[in-house]
Amino acid sequence: MLELAIIGGGPAGLSAGLYATRGGLKDVVMFERGMPGGQITSSSEMENYPGVAEVKSGFDFMMPWQEQCFRFGLKHEMAEVVRVKKIGNHFGILLSDGKEVESKSVIIATGGSPKKSGVKGEDVFWGKGVSSCATCDGFFYKNKEVAILGGGDTAIEEAIYLAKICSKVTIIHRRNEFRASPVTVERAKQESKIEFLTPYGIDEILGDSSGVTGLQLKNLENGSEKKLDIACLFVLIGYKVNNAVLMQEDGHSLCALSEYGEALVNLKMETNISGLFVAGDLRVDASKQVVCAAADGATAALGAIEYIEHHK
Ligand SMILES: Cc1cc2nc3c(=O)[nH]c(=O)nc-3n(C[C@H](O)[C@H](O)[C@H](O)COP(=O)(O)OP(=O)(O)OC[C@H]3O[C@@H](n4cnc5c(N)ncnc54)[C@H](O)[C@@H]3O)c2cc1C
């Protein structure tokens, strides 16, 4: 039986692997369905990890992480986990090939992914002027005009954040009403650099070899068309967490979840199930940044070491 199974090999899973193996746990396996590295490997530029002054692609940035973990004895199994379940006082890890592995403790770090809009041009310009993360990419558009697609809390809060960096922020939303809390919308309305375009939809993201140059918009009430010149579109229409491994055969989740499907954890990354930890973007209130996911992974691993020690 494993001492610790880590599900997911992004920044949270890899950090957990490093801290768990270096902290003395034996038989630690990280189950990752693809190449380790996580979401950030799809980013062309990563420049906000403290202590790493060089700007690198997400892929190059993550390469040394696995090397460092494997040096301390972390084992990597390239496998998709279907479900994590409780068997007595330990856990069963069901893999997609039907194999089942048993472990005394589990850290789930399966992350998530931002929802895409499906607008024409989105895939062409993804990472070249279309982004899903204002904290990650806002700085690249300092003193430039940008737009946000979305009407929820994240969209409006990120508009307020971007207004401190960019020269103008246009919020494009298909309805006149917002899902975001009225207080947040009111705060955005007080910001002179923020403009609201409702009820508008985007017909096409326009650009050239340098990246995004503008948007072709349509008024959804009267059908009139409009072109907006911008350097970046932030698509902030939601985030899908990868919580499928928590779902049991009877449809219930192994641990308590928020209304958005994120795992509820305490500051030690402990769930309400003893021995089960969740780290990174999958947990409630995650900041969705590499440095935060890495910190979560380390915290969860320290918790797992303590758990194993107390359950010998
Ligand atoms: C385009 C883009 C740009 C970004 N830019 C930045 C940036 O500049 N700075 C920054 O700090 N953050 C950035 N982020 C956010 C950052 O990538 C995430 O916050 C971080 O990767 C979350 O780490 P994680 O380990 O929690 O999850 P993830 O990175 O999502 O990793 C989860 C891993 O689990 C695996 N997995 C999922 N389900 C299963 C399963 N059932 N079985 C086995 N494996 C599974 C996945 O394959 C994945 O490798 C960016 C994100 C994107 C998408």
The ligand as a MOL file (V3000), in Angstrom:
LIG
                    3D

  0  0  0     0  0            999 V3000
M  V30 BEGIN CTAB
M  V30 COUNTS 53 58 0 0 0
M  V30 BEGIN ATOM
M  V30 1 C -2.9940 30.1280 -20.3820 0
M  V30 2 C -2.7050 30.2390 -18.9100 0
M  V30 3 C -1.7670 31.1560 -18.4710 0
M  V30 4 C -1.4670 31.2580 -17.1200 0
M  V30 5 N -0.5210 32.1490 -16.7290 0
M  V30 6 C -0.1510 32.1890 -15.4410 0
M  V30 7 C 0.9080 33.0700 -15.0310 0
M  V30 8 O 1.4830 33.7940 -15.8390 0
M  V30 9 N 1.2400 33.0530 -13.7100 0
M  V30 10 C 0.6200 32.2510 -12.7820 0
M  V30 11 O 1.0080 32.2670 -11.6190 0
M  V30 12 N -0.3920 31.4390 -13.1510 0
M  V30 13 C -0.7940 31.3880 -14.4440 0
M  V30 14 N -1.8220 30.5630 -14.8250 0
M  V30 15 C -2.5740 29.8170 -13.7880 0
M  V30 16 C -1.7940 28.5580 -13.3280 0
M  V30 17 O -1.4160 27.8120 -14.4610 0
M  V30 18 C -2.6660 27.7110 -12.4090 0
M  V30 19 O -3.1210 28.4740 -11.3150 0
M  V30 20 C -1.8840 26.5080 -11.8590 0
M  V30 21 O -1.3560 25.7360 -12.9160 0
M  V30 22 C -2.7600 25.6170 -10.9860 0
M  V30 23 O -2.0020 24.5270 -10.5980 0
M  V30 24 P -2.6700 23.1570 -10.1050 0
M  V30 25 O -1.5390 22.2380 -9.8430 0
M  V30 26 O -3.6390 23.4170 -9.0430 0
M  V30 27 O -3.5390 22.6240 -11.3380 0
M  V30 28 P -3.2080 22.3880 -12.8750 0
M  V30 29 O -2.0960 23.2250 -13.3380 0
M  V30 30 O -4.5270 22.4910 -13.5600 0
M  V30 31 O -2.7180 20.8660 -12.9130 0
M  V30 32 C -3.6060 19.8110 -12.7210 0
M  V30 33 C -3.0210 18.5510 -13.3390 0
M  V30 34 O -3.8590 17.4540 -13.0030 0
M  V30 35 C -3.9810 16.5890 -14.1300 0
M  V30 36 N -5.2380 15.8680 -13.9890 0
M  V30 37 C -6.4950 16.3750 -13.9920 0
M  V30 38 N -7.4040 15.3850 -13.8200 0
M  V30 39 C -6.6880 14.2180 -13.7190 0
M  V30 40 C -7.0670 12.8470 -13.5360 0
M  V30 41 N -8.3490 12.4810 -13.4190 0
M  V30 42 N -6.0890 11.9060 -13.4790 0
M  V30 43 C -4.7690 12.2700 -13.5890 0
M  V30 44 N -4.3590 13.5580 -13.7830 0
M  V30 45 C -5.3210 14.5150 -13.8240 0
M  V30 46 C -3.9620 17.5420 -15.3250 0
M  V30 47 O -3.5260 16.8520 -16.4970 0
M  V30 48 C -2.9580 18.6050 -14.8750 0
M  V30 49 O -1.6510 18.3230 -15.3010 0
M  V30 50 C -2.1440 30.4320 -16.1730 0
M  V30 51 C -3.1140 29.5180 -16.6220 0
M  V30 52 C -3.3960 29.4090 -17.9670 0
M  V30 53 C -4.4220 28.4170 -18.4370 0
M  V30 END ATOM
M  V30 BEGIN BOND
M  V30 1 1 1 2
M  V30 2 1 2 3
M  V30 3 2 2 52
M  V30 4 2 3 4
M  V30 5 1 4 5
M  V30 6 1 4 50
M  V30 7 2 5 6
M  V30 8 1 6 7
M  V30 9 1 6 13
M  V30 10 2 7 8
M  V30 11 1 7 9
M  V30 12 1 9 10
M  V30 13 2 10 11
M  V30 14 1 10 12
M  V30 15 2 12 13
M  V30 16 1 13 14
M  V30 17 1 14 15
M  V30 18 1 14 50
M  V30 19 1 15 16
M  V30 20 1 16 17
M  V30 21 1 16 18
M  V30 22 1 18 19
M  V30 23 1 18 20
M  V30 24 1 20 21
M  V30 25 1 20 22
M  V30 26 1 22 23
M  V30 27 1 23 24
M  V30 28 2 24 25
M  V30 29 1 24 26
M  V30 30 1 24 27
M  V30 31 1 27 28
M  V30 32 2 28 29
M  V30 33 1 28 30
M  V30 34 1 28 31
M  V30 35 1 31 32
M  V30 36 1 32 33
M  V30 37 1 33 34
M  V30 38 1 33 48
M  V30 39 1 34 35
M  V30 40 1 35 36
M  V30 41 1 35 46
M  V30 42 1 36 37
M  V30 43 1 36 45
M  V30 44 2 37 38
M  V30 45 1 38 39
M  V30 46 1 39 40
M  V30 47 2 39 45
M  V30 48 1 40 41
M  V30 49 2 40 42
M  V30 50 1 42 43
M  V30 51 2 43 44
M  V30 52 1 44 45
M  V30 53 1 46 47
M  V30 54 1 46 48
M  V30 55 1 48 49
M  V30 56 2 50 51
M  V30 57 1 51 52
M  V30 58 1 52 53
M  V30 END BOND
M  V30 END CTAB
M  END
